[in-house]
Amino acid sequence: MSKDSKARQPKGKLLTFNPTGEYYFAKGLKAYHKRDLYKAKKYLQRAMHLEPEESMIVCQLAIIFSELGEYKQANTLLHQILEELDEDMVECHYFLANNYAHLGFFKDAYHHANIYLDMEEDGEFVDDTLDLLELLTMEADELDEELYDQDDLITKQEEARELLESGHFPKAVEILNSVIEEYPEYWSAYNNLALAYFYLGENQKAAEILAKVFQENPGNLHALCNKLVFAFYQHDFKEVAVLKEMLKKIKPISIDHQFKLGATFALTGEYDVAFSLLRNLQKKGFDGDGAFYYWLSYSAYYTGRTSIAESTWKKAVALNPEKAGFEPWNHEKVILDGFENHYTSILKKLDSDYIEERLFAIFLTSISEKREEILSSNEVQKNQRLTSLERDYVSALRSNQEMKPLPLHDTAALLYENHHPIGTVEAGLFLMWFSVFIELMNTNQAMKNTKAWAAAVEYVWLKMKEGKTSQTEMAVKYNISPSTLKNYVKKVKNLLS
């Protein structure tokens, strides 16, 4: 065969393949139905490049952007359709309403939702649009509170939140009442005030505040979450089940509400639901505070996602160093430790304006693993707020003296035997005792029977919390007579009033 024989061979015909926008659109839809959103996005972007004036392709790409959480990009495409390609593609208004709601632009969401309903009375998304409008109504308090975007209010609200987290309930009550007096429709302050009263054991006041919120701001999500927390701590399991079922049906739009709902579910043991809400926020780029990462770590750990729990816990401790040692996998320590080993919290209480909180801090110091460290701190040694009573208490701790000259400690110690560790709820009991003791000192009343005082304070506290206890049971518990308890209960009530 000659060297140029191949050149004389017949050649095959080369067929070129020029895919169209329709081809990539079909591949994009196929990937979309398989929930491979990133591949679908890639194909549809190619389809739009080939056929930029095809509104159906542009709309489908906008839908995928929305599902990926890229709402701004989605809205740019949807507006492009309505303004340049096809103004009669009415469903774009529904998609815009959803996207604006997720971005927190509720007025724009209302606007486009209502345009859709006006233009498409029997449209495919009418029911979904009505549901969206109902959700937007629940978010109305978010819209209202934009009116209060003032530095002083924000500062007070943040201060109150920190006080609640660290157990400074009386001071939190004072600040929140001042906020409400100045801004009588700032519902967030009412909800936090209800929490403060609840942790002080004043359940009736807490319930009355929530009732006011429900009456004047129906559907307030924070109030519903607080109601669940109250029922959970009161072991009202029937109410807990009803409220959980109700809250699971709510799909909040605002970031604040998603966080509140997720944290509430985590606190009440619904870790699967909590993780879904909080992890979704994180994926959207939400950079929360220490509490956010705390609850995300707990919900991740208790749903078997150990690596996520560990990584988010590092962020929680970085933002709140006092949480170190309270990891969800360190279960025994979490259960056994309370405020008594919250070093930072104790130091903050020592700086309180309220003597009962400072006395509470000194008592916590007496039972804390960090006792010597606290006693040698500047918050104790250079504290100008401490009265002579408090300085005597601190001196007794330093010298390990018996607390006989300071019977306030003996009574608190009796309460601690029955209520430890001291968590957020139990803190209210001890604050009540120190408040009673201060009134005793102010009225120059003698204090002799520490068992009777402890029994009476615990009984009144439990009754305020709507606890199911009797004076006979409490008298037996503290080994005193029912008549003695009755007499001291009357004294406690008089001092508190």
Stockholm file with secondary structure:
# STOCKHOLM 1.0

chainA/1-497         MSKDSKARQPKGKLLTFNPTGEYYFAKGLKAYHKRDLYKAKKYLQRAMHLEPEESMIVCQLAIIFSELGEYKQANTLLHQILEELDEDMVECHYFLANNYAHLGFFKDAYHHANIYLDMEEDGEFVDDTLDLLELLTMEADELDEELYDQDDLITKQEEARELLESGHFPKAVEILNSVIEEYPEYWSAYNNLALAYFYLGENQKAAEILAKVFQENPGNLHALCNKLVFAFYQHDFKEVAVLKEMLKKIKPISIDHQFKLGATFALTGEYDVAFSLLRNLQKKGFDGDGAFYYWLSYSAYYTGRTSIAESTWKKAVALNPEKAGFEPWNHEKVILDGFENHYTSILKKLDSDYIEERLFAIFLTSISEKREEILSSNEVQKNQRLTSLERDYVSALRSNQEMKPLPLHDTAALLYENHHPIGTVEAGLFLMWFSVFIELMNTNQAMKNTKAWAAAVEYVWLKMKEGKTSQTEMAVKYNISPSTLKNYVKKVKNLLS
#=GR chainA/1-497 SS CCTTTGGGSCCCCCCCCCCCHHHHHHHHHHHHHTTCHHHHHHHHHHHHHHCTTCHHHHHHHHHHHHHTTCHHHHHHHHHHIIIIICTTCTHHHHHHHHHHHHHTCHHHHHHHHHHHHHHCTTCTTHHHHHHHHHHHHHTHHHHHHGGGCCHHHHHHHHHHHHHHHTTCHHHHHHHHHHHHHHCTTCHHHHHHHHHHHHHTTCHHHHHHHHHHHHHHSTTCHHHHHHHHHHHHHTTCHHHHHHHHHHHHTCCCCSHHHHHHHHHHHHHTTCHHHHHHHHHHHHHTTCCCCHHHHHHHHHHHHTTTCHHHHHHHHHHHHHHCGGGTTCCTTCHHHHHHCCGGGCHHHHHHHHTCSCHHHHHHHHHHHHTCTTHHHHHTSHHHHTCTTCCHHHHHHHHHHHHTCCSTTCHHHHHHHHHHHHSCSCCTTHHHHHHHHHHHHHHHHHTTCCCCCHHHHHHHHHHHHHHHTTCCCCHHHHHHHTTCCHHHHHHHHHHHHHHHC
#=GC SS_cons         CCTTTGGGSCCCCCCCCCCCHHHHHHHHHHHHHTTCHHHHHHHHHHHHHHCTTCHHHHHHHHHHHHHTTCHHHHHHHHHHIIIIICTTCTHHHHHHHHHHHHHTCHHHHHHHHHHHHHHCTTCTTHHHHHHHHHHHHHTHHHHHHGGGCCHHHHHHHHHHHHHHHTTCHHHHHHHHHHHHHHCTTCHHHHHHHHHHHHHTTCHHHHHHHHHHHHHHSTTCHHHHHHHHHHHHHTTCHHHHHHHHHHHHTCCCCSHHHHHHHHHHHHHTTCHHHHHHHHHHHHHTTCCCCHHHHHHHHHHHHTTTCHHHHHHHHHHHHHHCGGGTTCCTTCHHHHHHCCGGGCHHHHHHHHTCSCHHHHHHHHHHHHTCTTHHHHHTSHHHHTCTTCCHHHHHHHHHHHHTCCSTTCHHHHHHHHHHHHSCSCCTTHHHHHHHHHHHHHHHHHTTCCCCCHHHHHHHHHHHHHHHTTCCCCHHHHHHHTTCCHHHHHHHHHHHHHHHC
//
